[in-house]
Amino acid sequence: MASRSRRLPLLLAAVLATAACGAPAGADGDLVNGWAMLPAARYVAPAAGQCLAAGPFSAFEQPSAAVLAGIDCAEQHSVEVVATGTVAADTLPAWDSDPVRAAYAACDRAASDYAGGDWHTGRLLPFLSLPSGPAWAGGVRTWVCGLAEAADDLFAPKPRTGSLRGGLKDPRPLALSCAALDGGDLTPDGFYRSVDAVTPVSCTDPHDTEFVGVWAAPAGAFPADAQALNATVSKACFAEVASFLGLSALQLYQRKDVYTFWDGLTRSQWQLGDRTAHCFLNVSTAKILHSSLKGLGTDPLPA
């Protein structure tokens, strides 16, 4: 330690002497004026067909992560990009705003084009993300639209491998058909008064519910009265069920073994401009189906 303390003043003196000598001949003393500037940070939007790794989100709700991490579609993922676009706003818009509704409308069309049919009729849900606050401040204006396979509640993504492209073209492998309900508060006849999950299954598998079509509510404010909303959508879906079975409304009313069930139309969905409900028929939990009821008419339920 003693030898090091004696050398330190000599080192300092050497540094001072060098500084006093000035710059070498031909040098101007500016160490950075000849360097090229680093390129500005640049955002590259994911391309259609790019898959994105798992991230929690719910259909029609703003995701917590602006853009998920890219991943090979052969690996397990939750979202597949179908389109990108530019947010038409001067400031980062709120989720419930006209610029976001415009982005969602474009996303909705792109999702159906990508799937090969109305995505609402499939086991699918949309993903829409906006730039994060820091990204917007850095100049990013791109929205990203994707599709995901729906999990049991039809509002959350189901991890999968492979592409969703063309999944609603014949033979429609991603079409929504039959389902098994799970809920509570059964009526004496075995029908759920409240439903917790709608699990899509093949119509040849045991089930108690079948998708019959979609219905879109007319434009307007989101109904403040939940009972009024239920009555309106139930009436519309009742007509969808009757048509699916090949019955008149009166004939369906006279059947006591087939009920009407609907799903969708959340407030956030409505605020984005999507007023589409899924319409289902369902039978008592005491009756297990193994085939479609399409065109059943007045015949009894299959054994």
C-alpha positions in Angstrom: 0.0 0.0 0.0 2.9 2.4 0.8 4.4 2.1 -2.7 1.0 2.8 -4.4 0.5 6.0 -2.3 3.9 7.3 -3.4 3.2 6.7 -7.2 -0.2 8.5 -7.2 1.2 12.1 -7.3 3.5 11.1 -10.1 0.6 9.8 -12.2 -1.4 12.9 -11.6 1.6 15.1 -12.6 1.9 13.1 -15.9 -1.8 13.7 -16.7 -1.5 17.4 -16.1 1.6 17.6 -18.2 -0.1 15.9 -21.1 -3.1 18.3 -20.9 -0.7 21.2 -21.0 0.8 20.1 -24.2 -2.4 20.7 -26.2 -3.9 18.6 -29.1 -1.6 16.7 -31.5 -0.9 18.3 -34.8 -3.8 18.1 -37.2 -6.4 17.5 -34.5 -9.0 20.1 -33.4 -9.7 18.7 -30.0 -13.4 17.8 -30.9 -13.7 14.1 -30.3 -17.2 13.6 -31.8 -17.6 16.1 -34.7 -16.6 13.5 -37.2 -18.9 10.7 -36.0 -22.1 9.8 -37.8 -25.2 10.3 -35.8 -27.0 7.2 -34.5 -30.2 6.4 -36.4 -33.4 7.5 -34.8 -35.4 4.7 -33.1 -37.9 3.2 -35.6 -41.0 1.2 -34.9 -41.7 -1.7 -37.2 -45.3 -2.8 -37.1 -46.0 -6.6 -37.2 -47.1 -7.9 -40.6 -50.4 -9.7 -41.3 -49.8 -13.4 -40.5 -47.3 -12.6 -37.7 -48.2 -14.5 -34.5 -47.9 -12.8 -31.0 -47.1 -14.5 -27.7 -49.5 -14.8 -24.9 -50.7 -11.7 -23.1 -53.8 -11.2 -21.0 -56.6 -9.4 -22.8 -60.4 -9.6 -23.1 -62.4 -9.0 -26.3 -63.3 -5.4 -26.8 -61.2 -4.2 -23.8 -58.0 -2.2 -24.2 -55.1 -4.6 -23.7 -52.6 -3.8 -21.0 -49.7 -4.5 -23.4 -49.8 -2.3 -26.5 -48.2 -4.9 -28.8 -47.3 -8.5 -27.7 -44.1 -10.2 -28.5 -43.7 -11.8 -31.9 -43.4 -15.6 -32.1 -43.4 -18.3 -34.7 -47.0 -19.5 -35.4 -45.8 -23.1 -35.0 -45.2 -22.2 -31.3 -48.0 -21.7 -28.8 -49.4 -18.1 -29.1 -52.6 -16.2 -28.5 -53.0 -13.7 -31.3 -52.4 -13.6 -35.1 -52.1 -10.2 -36.7 -54.6 -9.6 -39.5 -54.0 -5.9 -40.2 -52.4 -2.6 -39.1 -53.4 1.0 -39.7 -52.8 4.6 -38.6 -54.7 6.1 -35.6 -56.5 9.1 -37.0 -55.9 11.5 -34.1 -53.6 14.3 -33.0 -53.4 13.0 -29.4 -53.5 9.5 -28.1 -57.3 8.8 -28.1 -59.3 7.3 -25.3 -60.7 3.8 -25.8 -64.2 5.1 -26.0 -63.6 7.6 -28.9 -64.4 8.0 -32.6 -60.7 7.4 -33.7 -60.7 4.1 -31.8 -64.1 3.1 -33.2 -62.8 3.8 -36.7 -59.8 1.6 -36.1 -62.1 -1.1 -34.7 -64.4 -1.0 -37.7 -61.4 -1.5 -40.0 -60.1 -4.3 -37.7 -63.5 -6.0 -37.7 -63.6 -6.1 -41.6 -60.0 -7.3 -41.8 -60.6 -10.0 -39.2 -63.6 -11.4 -41.3 -61.6 -11.2 -44.5 -58.7 -13.0 -42.9 -60.9 -15.7 -41.5 -63.0 -16.1 -44.7 -66.3 -15.3 -43.1 -67.9 -13.2 -40.4 -65.6 -13.8 -37.4 -68.6 -13.5 -35.0 -69.7 -16.9 -36.4 -66.5 -18.6 -35.4 -64.7 -19.6 -32.2 -62.8 -16.3 -32.5 -62.4 -12.9 -30.9 -60.7 -9.7 -32.0 -57.6 -8.1 -30.6 -57.0 -4.3 -31.1 -54.1 -2.4 -29.6 -53.1 1.2 -29.7 -49.6 2.7 -29.2 -48.5 3.0 -25.6 -48.1 6.5 -24.1 -44.3 6.5 -24.6 -44.6 5.1 -28.1 -47.1 7.8 -29.1 -44.8 10.4 -27.6 -42.0 8.9 -29.8 -44.1 9.3 -33.0 -45.8 5.8 -33.3 -49.3 6.1 -34.7 -50.0 2.5 -35.6 -52.9 0.3 -34.4 -52.5 -3.4 -34.6 -55.5 -5.8 -35.2 -55.4 -9.5 -34.6 -57.6 -12.5 -34.2 -57.5 -15.1 -31.4 -59.2 -18.4 -30.8 -61.8 -18.0 -28.1 -61.7 -19.8 -24.8 -64.7 -21.1 -23.0 -66.4 -17.7 -22.3 -65.9 -16.5 -25.9 -64.3 -13.3 -24.6 -60.8 -14.5 -23.6 -58.0 -16.0 -25.9 -57.2 -19.7 -26.0 -53.5 -20.5 -26.6 -53.0 -22.4 -29.8 -50.6 -23.3 -32.6 -51.0 -22.9 -36.3 -52.8 -20.2 -38.3 -56.4 -18.9 -38.2 -56.3 -17.8 -41.8 -59.3 -19.2 -43.8 -60.7 -20.9 -40.7 -64.3 -20.0 -41.7 -64.0 -21.2 -45.3 -65.2 -24.7 -46.1 -64.9 -27.0 -44.2 -65.1 -24.2 -41.6 -62.9 -25.8 -39.0 -63.2 -22.7 -36.7 -67.0 -22.3 -37.1 -69.0 -22.0 -33.9 -71.5 -24.8 -33.8 -72.4 -26.7 -30.6 -71.4 -26.0 -27.0 -71.7 -27.2 -23.4 -73.0 -24.7 -20.9 -71.8 -24.4 -17.3 -73.7 -22.3 -14.8 -75.9 -22.3 -11.8 -79.3 -21.8 -10.3 -81.1 -24.6 -12.3 -84.8 -24.4 -12.9 -86.9 -27.4 -11.9 -86.8 -28.4 -15.6 -83.0 -28.4 -15.6 -82.3 -25.0 -17.4 -79.6 -22.6 -16.2 -80.8 -19.3 -14.9 -77.2 -18.0 -15.0 -74.4 -19.1 -17.3 -70.7 -19.0 -16.4 -69.0 -20.6 -19.4 -69.9 -21.6 -23.0 -67.5 -24.3 -24.1 -67.5 -24.9 -27.9 -67.5 -28.6 -28.8 -68.2 -30.7 -31.8 -71.9 -31.5 -32.4 -71.1 -35.2 -32.2 -69.8 -34.6 -28.6 -72.2 -34.4 -25.6 -73.7 -31.0 -25.5 -76.8 -29.0 -24.5 -76.5 -25.9 -26.6 -76.1 -25.0 -30.3 -75.2 -21.8 -32.0 -77.9 -20.6 -34.5 -76.6 -17.2 -35.7 -75.9 -13.6 -34.8 -78.1 -10.6 -34.3 -77.0 -7.0 -34.5 -78.8 -4.4 -32.4 -79.7 -1.0 -34.0 -77.4 2.0 -33.4 -78.0 4.0 -30.3 -76.9 4.4 -26.7 -76.1 1.3 -24.7 -79.3 0.3 -22.9 -79.2 1.5 -19.2 -81.8 -1.2 -18.3 -80.3 -4.7 -18.3 -83.7 -6.3 -18.2 -84.8 -4.3 -21.3 -81.6 -5.3 -23.1 -82.2 -8.9 -22.2 -85.9 -8.8 -23.4 -84.9 -7.2 -26.7 -82.1 -9.5 -27.5 -84.0 -12.6 -26.3 -86.8 -11.7 -28.7 -84.5 -11.3 -31.6 -82.6 -14.5 -30.9 -85.9 -16.4 -30.4 -86.7 -15.6 -34.0 -83.2 -16.8 -35.0 -83.8 -20.1 -33.1 -87.2 -20.6 -34.7 -85.8 -20.1 -38.2 -82.9 -22.5 -37.4 -85.3 -25.2 -36.3 -87.7 -24.6 -39.2 -90.5 -23.4 -37.0 -92.8 -20.4 -36.7 -92.5 -18.3 -33.6 -95.7 -19.8 -32.3 -94.6 -23.3 -32.9 -91.3 -22.6 -31.0 -93.3 -21.0 -28.2 -95.4 -24.2 -27.9 -92.2 -26.3 -27.5 -91.2 -26.5 -23.8 -88.0 -28.5 -24.4 -86.0 -25.9 -26.4 -85.0 -22.5 -24.9 -83.3 -19.4 -26.2 -79.9 -18.3 -24.9 -77.7 -15.4 -26.0 -74.2 -14.1 -25.3 -72.3 -10.9 -26.0 -73.2 -7.2 -26.1 -71.1 -5.9 -23.3 -70.9 -2.2 -22.7 -67.3 -2.0 -24.0 -68.3 -4.0 -27.1 -71.1 -1.6 -27.8 -68.9 1.5 -27.2 -66.6 0.2 -29.9 -69.5 0.1 -32.4 -69.9 -3.7 -32.2 -73.5 -4.5 -31.3 -73.5 -8.2 -32.2 -75.0 -10.9 -30.0 -74.5 -14.7 -30.4 -77.8 -16.5 -30.5 -78.1 -20.1 -29.2 -80.7 -22.7 -28.6 -80.4 -24.9 -25.5 -82.1 -27.9 -24.0 -82.3 -29.1 -20.4 -79.2 -30.3 -18.7 -81.1 -33.5 -18.2 -81.1 -34.0 -22.0 -77.7 -34.7 -23.6 -77.5 -34.1 -27.4 -75.1 -35.7 -29.8 -76.1 -34.1 -33.1 -77.3 -30.8 -34.5 -81.0 -29.8 -34.2 -81.0 -27.8 -37.4 -84.3 -28.3 -39.2 -85.7 -30.4 -36.4 -89.2 -28.8 -36.8 -91.9 -30.3 -34.6 -90.1 -33.6 -34.2 -89.1 -34.7 -30.7 -85.6 -34.2 -29.5 -83.3 -37.0 -30.6 -82.8 -39.8 -28.1 
